[in-house]
């Protein structure tokens, strides 16, 4: 960061000199404000960066008018600052202005317009405004297909993003079509074993699972995992995430023993990784506990829930709903062992957390209350 601080200092000194030169250097002043804004962005001084780029934009609009390429490019950089500053609504507005300017300029790069539509689409997706996201992504896809060719990697990447949005909108068949086409194009351009093929296969498999086509889903996700293992050896937590995804699909398919194998492998990978998220590890232990309980191995299940409880408390604090879930299952197991007092203690602690986080009529609150009432009734006799 020191080099950026030094660069910023030099630019600010240059600005002071230029500002004394009058209107003859007005465009140079705008250029320096722009450069200062970009450096401030690098330093994550977003408010200052936004101010610098606004100043550059104002000068350039005054000198060149609204519809000039330098104005459009300034708007793009301004939008990127707002995006990183986590102001998506304002970023979308600025990107829209940039597109309007680009479209008025004959020599504009149409691919820059497409890239900006993608940025807008991704921001709308983050805001869960999927219809608007879909509209922007379709605009980008049309431009890329026309100018780059319908069988190019950039088209496949955009189809992948469209598939993700259709999936969010529960338009399963359209999501399948987008992911399938993306896989086909990626394979044609990059071969069968590229990580982009893996990513789209995984998404396609997950969509198949949502329509209960579990065999196809497992086939696709397993192929995705095979490719991923070759590419992401240095990111074992990503491999573990894929293992849990397949485990979840198998669980939904009621293949409990096979599901357990994938979750246990995922746990091993998480635990061997230095960068694994502690909550992910605890969630995996919790799911293994649920599977072991369903398979009748109550002792192992209790051990798993105990580990999950410690992990969730360490990662999320004592009052998270994940902690409440661990306690709930531990209470059920203690009850099955005939250890009513331990069970009651778990359920009371679980209920205390759930009441703080959920409404009183929430099913999870009612379930904990029901177990407590049953246990207290049994302990009376």
DOSE-89752 format. One record per residue (C-alpha): x, y, z. Coordinates in steps of 0.02 Angstrom, whole numbers, plus 50000, padded with zeros to 5 digits. Layout:
<patis>
XYZ...
</patis>
This chain:
<patis>
500005000050000501485011750026501735013849839499915019449820500095031849964501635039049878500745039449710499255048349789500395061349867501245064749700499585066249608498905078249738500465089049721500235089049532498425093949553498915109149656500085114749518498805111849379497425121049472498465136849470498665136049280496865140949241495705134549106497115130048987497445114449090495655110049135495725093049047497355088949135496505093249300495105081049258496385067649214497255069849381495615069449479495215053249387496915045649428496765051149610495065042649618495785026349551497205026649678495995030449819494965015549762496515004649775496755011249952494905007249988494555025550022492915024149931492065040149986493585050449935493725040649772491905044049731492165062649761493715063149649492855053949507491305064849523492425080149504493265072649351491565068349278490895085849306492385093849219492315081849071490445084149046490715102849046492135101748919491505087648806489635086948836488655072048902488965060248756490835057948744491915042448766492925050148909491295053749001490725035748976492375028749039492325040149191490565034049230491185016049219492575019149344491385028749456490185014049452491575001949500491985012649652490155012749705490064993949678491564990649790490875003249915489354991849929488125004549858487304993449726485825004549686486905019649648488145008749553486745001949444486145019649408487895025349357488195009849249486515013249163487095030949125488735024149055487795012348938486685026648878488225036948836489115022448751487585019048644487595036948581489395035648522489655026548355491445021348394491015013548563491624996048600490054985348604490944972648715491154985948849489274988548843489014969748863490224969049011489274983349092487614974149069488414959149156488964970149302487194977049317486474959549307487614953249446487174968049557485314964749531485634946449571486474951349735484944961749776483854946549735482994956349598483104941649479481934948049344482984963749319484564953249328483884941749192483464956649081485254963449091486074946449064485004943348910485574960048840487384955148870487134937948792486384945548634487864957348612489164943748645488314931448527488224944248387489994951048404491004936348469490054921448399488784910248483490044896348521491334906848614491904905648795491194922748840489474916948780489634901148884490084911449038488554922249012487444906948987488114900149151487594916249238485884915649155485674897649213486044903149390484694916549381483394904849304483764892749445483434906649571481774909849482481344891149492481304890249302482124873149304482034868649120482754885349064484144883649194484544866149129484594872548950485794886748994486984875949096486944861948966487364873948826488744881748932489504864448962489444860548775490294876848726491614875848864492044858048811492154863148628493364877348667494314871348820494204852448821493294840748940494334844049095494314862849118493724870249284492374880349192491654863849130491674857649310490774873049376489364871849249489204852949272489014855349459487664868549435486784857749306486824842849424486134853349567484684859049457484304840849412484224836849598482904850249624481774841149502482124824649594483164817549451484434811349576485374798449473485764811149336486174824049469487454812849555488214807949388488484826149337489114832049507490314817349522491054821449352491214839649407492104834049565493324823249464493844838349362493884849749514495084838149608496364840649470496184859549469495924864649649497144854249749497724870149833495924874549881495364858849973493904867950055493114870049882493274851349853492484848350024491034859749976490744849149820490814833149922489484839850040488424844949890488444826949825488134820650001486614831850013485924825649847486134807549903485294811450068483804819049977483784803149871483674793350034485384785350004485934788150183487454776850189488164783650026487794801350084488734797950245490274792450147490344808950053490074819350211491434809750303492644812650159492164831050159492504832150346494214824350323494624836950185493984851650289495004846250440496594844450337496384861850262497164877050345495884888650267494254879450300492864889650378492524883750556490644884750529490784873550375491714860550478490404861350616488964860550490489754844950414489914836850586488104841250622487504833150460488544817550495487704816850665485974817850585486424803950462487164792850598485594795350702484514790650553485564774950528485344770150712487114773550774486604784650919488274784551011489244790550859487884803250822488024810450998489904812150979489664821150813488394833250885489564836851031490954841450909489754851750804489154860850960490924865751009491314871150831489734881550812489994889950981491784894150935491344900750762489634908650789489444911750975488314903451105486674910251038486664904950856485274894150783486594881350733487014879350918485154877250954485034863550822486504854050897485714855151069484034849451001484764833550926485814830351080484234831851184483354818951074484814806851092484954809051280483084805751290483294789551191484664784351314483474787351459484504802051523483034813751548483924827151649485294829551518483964829551381482934842551472484454853751497484834853051309483044856851260482894871451382484494879251314483914876051136482224884151171483044899451251484054902651092482614899250972481434910851067482684925051046482924922050860481214915750802479384919650826478474910550967477384901050842478874895350736478894876450712480644874950787480104884050945478544873150959479574857250934480744861551078479274866151190478424849751148479944839451198480124849151361478284846251404478414827551367480004825651469479314835151617477754824451611478794808451609479894814351752478354816851862478044798051870
</patis>
